[in-house]
Amino acid sequence: MGDTVRFGVAGMGQRGRLGWLRTLALHPDVRVVAVCDEKAPLARLGAAEAGLTERAAHTHLDDLLGREDVDAVVIAVEPRHNASAVVRALGAGKHVLCEVPLALSLEDAWRVVLAAEQSGCTFAMAEQTCHAPFAAAWRELVGGGRLGKVTYGEAQYINGKGLDRYWRDARTGARLTWEEARGNPHAEKTHFWDLYHVILYSTHSLAPLLHVLDDRVVRVTCMGTRRPSYYLEEEVGAEVPLPDIQVALMHTAKDTILRMAVGFVSPMPGPEPHHYYHLLGTRGEVETGRRRGTGPAGPAQAYGGTSSLMWFAEQYSNGRVETEWDYSRHDPRPGRAALVGNTSGHAGLDYYPLHDFVACLKRGGRPAVDVYRAADLAGAAVLAAQSDDAGAAPMTVPDFRPTPARPAGQPLPPGA
């Protein structure tokens, strides 16, 4: 691989076209050479926005993967297709940077793990919240023992997605409102209908906490409100098979209890992203602010919230102290994402998974969210969904890492 990493981008929906093409353009060692989308108008539009000719616009993933001038691929397709696209890309000898979630089933998570092990290519998940300033600060605090033994953590992602997220035009991929979709022969359902368990999209909540704790989930149980959604039944008079909220309790290998709450249906006040994080230890406590806003630290402050709090027993105080988790104090890297603002998406944080991935390709090392961590996140979410279906029954989450019983590149032995 030369000094420049040549990328193909699979998926020219809003996330791939408006998010990833802009993010990739920010990196000095990256060049986009091809795009792909099954909808030809979107493929051509993406190529034009990337400054490419129509010859670089593909409607079949295998055509993009067959190009010798593609070193790495961003997978930004619909979540239900992530695993199969990743497996095909790794099989074609391409390095892969994949959107979340990795997979919607344990079988698909295992397929990706085996494909990564067998290919020898680098896989990374583009989970940006692990690169948020609060995550860097908390990882340092936990590693230094400032919180003592962390016994409890929680995170939630409550974010009503709007009534234009359930339908799209099958020809162009453009979003349609419910009114525009009714009686429209070109209306098709979006991937939000597939997330009949919203807990499957808990990656943004769980990933930074596991990153901070250097831990993995071993057991999970989950409850959710009924399907169909109460809110959508009230608003549009339709039965949509989504719960308004799901809440999972997760037990980690290091004996920490985590609570994850996810809801994408009912609206919440204030600007996005509606994230909240909290850790409680025997010697201290930290949390992100409940109040939302960009704050003085720039757009990324939205992921830490304003009026974040911390408390340490060693300070002999009974009160929590307000603080800010920002780049200048807690992130030693150049604040590239902060400088470009929200250009790269997710309050500027999308740049950091790309930066991490390219650095691993050029200098070696393991991405912050490698294939095993990505499978950890998918496995916990998938089994949380199964737990809800089984009346909150406890479920055991597998460890996807190689063991003497499962060498790298080999499937689990029967009965394991």
N, C-alpha and C positions, 0 to 999 in steps of 0.2 A: 504494500500500500504506500502510495506517495504521500507528499505533504498534505494534499487535499483529499478529504474523504468524500467520495461521490455517492450521493443519496438518490434513491427512488422513494417516492411517497405513495403508499397504497391507501386510497380513500380520499376523495375530494369533496366530502361533505364539509360542513362549516368547520369542524375540528381540524381536518386535514388541510383544507384549502386556506381558510382564514387564520388558523392557528399555526400549523406546522410550517407552512411555506414561509410565513413571516419569521418564525423562530429560527429556522435553518438559515435564513438570510442574514441573521445577526452574527453567526459564527464565522470568524475569518478563515478557518480551515475546512469549510464545508461548501460543497457545490451541489445543487439539485440538478440531476441530469434527466430524470424521467418521472412521470406521474401515472397513476392508474385509477380508474373508477369504472364500474360496470355500466354506468350511465354516460354515454358518449359526450353529451353536452357538458357535463361536469368535468370529464377528463380534459376536454379541449379548453374549458375555462381555466382549469388549474394550470395547464401547460402555459397558457398565455400569461397568467399572473406570475408564473415563475420565469418568464422571459424565454420560454422554449418554443420550438416549432411544434406543429401538430404531429410530427413523426415521433415526438417524445411523449405523446398522450396515448395511453393504452387502455383498452377496456377489459383485458384479461390479465390477471395477476401473473400467470406463467410467462406472458410476453415480457413483462417488466423484469421478472426474475431471470429470464434468459439473456438479458443484456450483459455483455462483458464489462461495460463501463459503469456498472452499479456495484459498489462495494458494500453498501449497507442499505437497509430498508426501514422506513418508518411505517408501522402498521397502525392505521387510523380508520379501520373499517368498523362496521357495527359490532358491538361486543360479542354477539353470538358467533361471529366469524373469526374472532381474534385468534383462537387456538389453531384452527386449520390453516389460516394464513401464515402464522408464525412457523408451523411445522413445514409448510411448503418452502418458505424462505430459507430456513435453516438447511433443509434438504438440498436447496440449490446453492449452498455454500455462501449465503449472504449473512452478514451480521445484522442483528435485529434490535430495534428500539420500538417497543410495543406500547400502545395505549392501554388503559385500564378498563375493565378488569381482565386478567389473563385468560380466564376460562369460566364457564358457567356450569361445569361438571367436574368431578374428580377424574373421570376418564380423560377428559381433555387436558387437565393440568398435568397428569402423568405423561401424556403424549408429548407435551411441550418439553418437560424435563428430559425425557429420553432423547428427543430430537436435539436438544442443546448439547447433551453429553456426547451423543454420537457424532455430531457435526464438528465439534471443536471450535465453532464460531462463538462470538460474544453475543450474549443476550442481555438486554436490560429492559426493565419496565420504566416507563416515563411517569413515575409517581413523583410529582413535584412537591408535595407537602413534606417529604423527608428532608427537603432542602430549605424549608422555611426557617427564618431566624430563631423562632421559639424552639424548633427541634434541635438545632445546633446548641443552643444554650442549655436545654434540658439534658441532652446527652452528656454534656460536660459536667453538669451538676450531679447527675446520677453516677457517672463514672468516678467522680471525685468523692462520692459518699455523702454529699451535702444533704440529700433527702433521706439518708438511712436506707432501710429496706423498703422499697416501694411495694406497698400491699394492695393498692387500688388505683385504677386509672379509668378514665371515661372519655368518650369522644362522641360527637354527634354531627350529623350533616342533615339538617332540616331545611329543605329548599324547594318550595313549590315551583315547578318548572314552567308554568304558564300554559294556557290552553291552546297554544299553537305548536306544541311539541309532540302531539299524538298522531298527526297526519301529515303527509307530504305528497307532492306531485310525483307520480311514478316516472314521468319523463325527465324532469329536471332536478328532482330532489328538494324543491322549494317547500318551505313549511306552509301548512294550510291550517286555518282555524277550523273549528268544528262546523261553523256555518258554511265555510268554503268547501269542506269535505262532503257534506251531505248531498247526495245525488250526483256527485262528481265521479264520472267513470275512471278518471285518472288518479283518484285518491287511493293511497295505500298507507297501511299502518307503519309507524316508525318503531324503532327498537324499544321505545318505552313500554310498549305492550308486552315485550318479551321479558321485561324485568318484573314478572309477576311476584317475585320476592325482591323487594327493594334492598334488602340486606345484602344481596349479591353485589351491590355497588358501595360496599363499606370500605373500599380500599383507601380512600382519602382520610378516613378516620383511623383505621387500624394501623396503616403503614407507618406513620410517624411515631406512634407509641411503641411499636415493636422495634423500630430503629433506635429510639431513645433507650429502651430497656435491653436491647440486644437479646431478644427473647422470641419465642414462638408459641402459638396457641396449641394446647394439647386436648382440651375438652371444650365443648360449647353447647349451650342450650338457648332457645329463642322463642319468643312469642310475637305475634303480630295481630293487628286489628283485622277484621273480616275482609274478604274479597267478595264483592266489588267495593270500590272506594266510596266512602260516604260523601266526600267533597265533590267528586265528579258526578255522582248521582244527583246531587243538589244543583250543581252548576249547569250541567249540559243534558241532564235527564237520560244519561246512558250508563249502563253497567260495564265498568272498566275493571278487568280482573287484577287490580292492584290494591294492596293494603295501604292505608293512609300512613301507617308507621309500623316498623318492626324494631324490636329491641332484643339484643343478644347479650348474654353473659358468657364471658370467655375466661378459661383458667389457663395460665401459661405454664411453661416448663419450669420457670423459676418461682412459681407460686405467687403470682400476682393475679388479682381478679380484675377483669376489664369489662366495662359496659359500653356497648355500641348501639346507638340509635340512628336510624336512617329513615327519612321520609321525603318523597319527591312530589307529593300530590298537593297537600294543603299548603296555602301560601303562608309566608312569614314576612314580617315587616323589615324594612331596611334593605340596603344593598347586599348583593351576594358577597361572600360565598356561604355565609351561615354555618361556619364551622366553629366548634368549641372543643377544647381539650383541657384535661385536668389530671394531675398526678398527686397522690397522697402517700407519703412515706412515714416511717417511724420518727424521722428527724426533720421533716419539712414538707412543704406543700407548694405546688405551682399550678397556675391555671391561666388560660388565655381569657381575654376580656369578653364579657357578654355583650357589651356595646359595640356596634359595628361602625366602621368608618376607616378612611385611609390613614388618618393620624399624621403626626409630624414626620414619621420615618418613611413616608412614601406609600405607594400602593400596596406593597407587600405587608404592611401593617394590618391589612384586612384579614390576614390569616392568623394574626396574633390577637386581633381585637384591641380596642382601646380600653384602658383601665384594667390591664392584666394584673394579676396578684401573685405574691409569693410570701412565704413565711418559713423561717428556719429556727429550730429550737435553740441553736447555739447563740442566737441573738437575744435570747431571753425576752421575747416580746410575745404578748398575747394577741396582737393584731396583725392582719395581713397588710403588706405594704404594696402600694401601686407601683408598677414598673412597665417598661416597654421592651418587647423582644424585637430588636432591629438589627440590621446588617452591621452598622458601624461598631456596635458593642459586642456582638456575638458571632459574627461571621468573618473569619480572617481573610476570606477570598475577596478579590475586587468585586465591588457591588455592581456587576454588569447588568443584572436584571433590574436592580433598583434604578440604574441610570436610564434604562430604556423604558421604564415604567411598565405599562400593561401591553406593550407592543407584542411581547412573546406570549401573552395569555396567562391566565391565573395569577394576576397581580405581578407579572414579570417573572414568576417562578419557573415557567416552562423552560427557560434557558438553561437552568442548572442540570436537569437530567441529560440534556443534550451535551453540555460541557463535560459532564462526568463520563458519558458514553464515548465521546470522541477521545478524551484523554486516555481511556482504557484501550481503545483501538490503537492509538499511537505509541503509548508507553507501557502497556500492560496493566495488570491489576484487575480487581473485581469491581463491577458497578455497585453503587449504593443499594440498588434493588436488583439483585441478580435473579437468575431463574429459580433458585430455591426460595428466596424471600417472596418472589412473585407467586410461587406455588403455595407457600405458607398462607398468604393473604387469600388466594382463591379457595384453598381448602377450608379455611375457617368460615368463609362466607357461604360456600356451597353447603357445608354441613349445618350451618345455622339455619339455612332455608329448609333443609330436610328435617331439622328439629322442630321447626314451626309446623310443618306438615304432620309430624308425628306427635303433636300435642305437647311440645316443649321437652321431648325426650332428650337426655344427654347424648351427645355424639362425640366420638373420639377422632381427632384430627391426625392424619398420618404425618410422619417426617419424610419429606421428599429427598433428603440427602442420601448419598450412597452409604451403605453399611457392608460389613462382611457378608451378610445374607443377600444383599443386592448391590453388586459392584456397579460402578458407573457405566451407563449405557445398556444395562440389562434390566428387563422388567421385573417386577416383584414376583417371587416364586409363588406357585399356587398355594392358596391357604394362608399366605402371610398377611 
